[in-house]
Amino acid sequence: MRAFHYGAPPHAGITPGVDRIVMLLADEPDIRETIAFPLNHNAQELRMGAPSEVTEDRLKDLHLSIRRPPRDRDCP
């Protein structure tokens, strides 16, 4: 159980899932035809434009700020 402190281990999963069940019921040869929120090969959701840049105004609305780590002098 201590290992879960660092996150879940990588796994492929064996549960069929809703997308696969719908694929089988619809007699579709490709699961991409039944995925609710498909992503392209760059992991972008094109209809919603996600992920996208966050504006400063949106960060202020959510009371968030971005803190970048200091640059290491040895790295370019």
SULNORLIN-V862326 format. One record per pair of residues at least 6 apart in sequence whose C-alpha atoms are under 8 Angstrom apart, sorted by the first residue. I is the first residue (numbers start at 0). GAP is how many residues later the second one is. D is the distance in whole Angstrom. If there is no record, write none. Layout:
# SULNORLIN-V862326
[[I,GAP,D] [I,GAP,D]]
This chain:
# SULNORLIN-V862326
[[18,12,7] [18,15,6] [18,16,6] [18,17,8] [19,11,6] [19,14,8] [21,12,7] [22,6,7] [22,7,7] [22,8,6] [22,10,8] [22,11,6] [27,6,8] [31,6,7] [36,8,7] [37,7,6] [38,6,5] [38,7,7] [39,6,7] [43,6,6] [43,7,6] [44,6,7] [58,6,6]]
